[in-house]
Amino acid sequence: MANGRMDSTAGLRPEAAEIFRRLDALGLKQRELAQALELEENKVSKTRIGERQFKAGEVLKAMDWLNS
């Protein structure tokens, strides 16, 4: 448990887990990530719960966006 919440990244692929950990650490919202990746918000939600995987290009774009 981190910050009083269960770790929502358990069971995700390492690259997706890192994206969501950083998103949370920076206080950003899934909506903002979806906009940065030019995805529908529900695709980011499905990725977070393990129903979808990020494509390689999405991982690279997300990491670049999170590092900017």
Protein Blocks (a to p, Z undefined) as FASTA:
>chain_A
ZZhiacfkgoiafklmmmmmmmmmnopafklmmmmnopafklmmmmmnopaccdfklmmm
mmmmmmZZ
